[in-house]
Every structure is written in C-alpha cells, then in structure tokens.
C-alpha cells in the first residue's frame, strides 16, 4: 500500500456537498444545524480541504441529504 499524500498535496477526492445542497435547496447553515457539525467544519469538507472525516459525520450528512456516500464523495479523474 502506498503512503498517504502529504497534507499539502491533493487527495484526488472531491466532495460534492455544494451540488447536493443546491439540489435540495438547503444551506450549509441548515445542514450544520441538522447534522450537529459546525459550519466551519462543513465548509472545510465542502471546499475539498478536509483530510479526514468521521464515519458518524459522514453518516449524518448522508442521512440528512438522503444520499449515499458515493453521491457525496467521488474520485477526481
């Protein structure tokens, strides 16, 4: 297995949170309220700057947005 990319290199993973929120007419602030995660942390995820995400957070986001993990996180090609 190859080592993880250094923190300053792109991971090759893209978060589609913007698109999913727009499709549902929901704001990041409202998602924050429903999920129980700060707007700042969701913003880091939304802008592809996150280096890790808790499974519980991922599960809560998918539950609220009624989507699958693969709808939220995709590999860049």
N, C-alpha and C positions, 0 to 999 in steps of 0.2 A: 504494500500500500504506500502511495506517495504521501509525503508530509503535507500538512495544511499550508495554504498560501499565507505568506506574511500579512500582517494587518494592513499594509498599505497597497496590497495587490487586490484586484477584483476577484471575487469568488466564482463568477460565472453563473450566479443565481440571481434571478430578477424577481422582485416582489410586485405582484400585480394589484396591490391594495388600492391604488388610485382608481384603476379601471373598475374594480369590484364595488367600491364606494359610489362612484359615479353612476354605475348601472342600477344601484339600489336607492339612489337619491339620498345617501347618508353622508354626514360629515365625519371627519376624523374625531371631532369633539364628541359627537354622539356615540361613535364606536367605542371611544375611550370610556365613556360612562357605562355602556353596556357590558364591556369586557372587563373593566376594572384595571386597566393598564393606562399609565399616563400618556397624555397627548405627545409628550416629548419622545417617549419610547416608541410609540406607534409611528411617529414621524421618522425616526431613525430607520425603522423597518421599511416604511413606505419609500424612502429615498435610497434604498439599497446600501445603507451604511451599517446595517446590523451584522455582527459577526457570529451571533448565536441567538436562538430563540427557545424559550422553554416550551416543552410539549403542551403544558397546560395553557399557555398563552396561545399557541397555535390552534389548539382545540377550541378554545373560547372564541377566537376570531372566526374560525370556520363555522362554529355553531351559530353565531350571530349573523354572519353573512350568508348562511345556508349554502356553503360551498365545500369543496374537498380541498385537501392540502395542495394537490396538483393544480387546482384553479388559482391558488394564491401564490405559490412559489413555482417558478419554471426555470429551466436552464437556458442561459443565453446560447445562441447558436452562431 
